[in-house]
Amino acid sequence: MIIINLNIKGLGGGVKAKYLKHIIYKEGVEFLCLQETKVTGFFDFKCVALWGDNKIGWVLNEGENGAGGLLSMWNKEAFEYRSHVKGRGFIAVSGTHVKMNCLCVIVNVYATCSISDKVVMWDALSTIKSANHNEVWCCCGDFNAIRFMEERKGVRGFSS
Amino acid sequence: MELPLVGKKFTWYKSDGSAKSILDRFLVSLEWLQRWPTSKQYVLQREVFDHCAIVAKSWAKDWGPRPFKTIDAWLLEPGFKDLVKGKWNNYEVQGNRMSRLKDKLKLLKTDIKEWNKSVFGNIEECKREIMMEIENLDVKDAECDLLEGEN
């Protein structure tokens, strides 16, 4: 399974779309997770243009007031979509990875800096996970969190 | 579980370069690793963003075609320049300029390899022989003083 993850901070300009298209082609990406897309009313043709192919599926989570939008997108030939769940700050897409014939859930996450929001989000995700035992899970995104001090440089003070 | 990070050490860089962190990551369930045991997350070059794109995939990186290399010692050998000049002008290749250059380099590589063998021989072998000789002399030196000529 080849998945790409990027916090894109607005999908607007052509430069970003061009970069993504290049990476998708070069790496043979099967599933794409974008955070902070900042788009509303995403149209089919935009997605097709982004991937450079019309054999794709996608789910958009517009976020709140244009902040924290998420986009999950996949190649239909590599990934057979079954269902999805959207929540505050995440999209979980369930489907089959064709080559491996493997049921998987791919979660696209954008966590805010607020700890209480994070708790709500992780609670929602773990509820979903405990209800789905047959799938293998991959959770990627911008977690807005570091686990150890070594994961950060140049920022003073310590949060969460 | 977090996939091993390959490439860069951080995924986010503040635009003025004063701070960097790992904010973006891939977490997978144990079963995922059983399916794709060699999964890693590769942090790509940062382009127009403050975040780096990360690719999660499960096979080793393709290093691409082998580069064309030369050894400095070849350039000191008198016959080398003439060999290259002579060979280069006599190759018959077709296609556009880029592919002609590529094909010529490929042909040159084989010719230089042969030339290297006949002129330098196996340098690893030579090195081993010399090292052995030094080693022998050292042993001899430890036992008794070397003769004038052996020093």
Interface residues (C-beta under 8 A of the other chain):
Chain A: M1 I2 I3 I4 N5 L6 N7 I8 K9 G13 V15 K16 Y19 L20 I23 E27 V29 M100 C102 C104 V136 W137 C138 C139 C140 G141 D142 F143 N144 A145 I146 R147 E151 R152 K153 G154 V155
Chain B: F10 W12 K14 S18 A19 K20 S21 I22 L23 D24 R25 F26 L27 V28 S29 E31 W32 Q34 R35 W36 L44 E47 V48 F49 D50 H51 C52 A53 I54 V55 A56 K57 S58
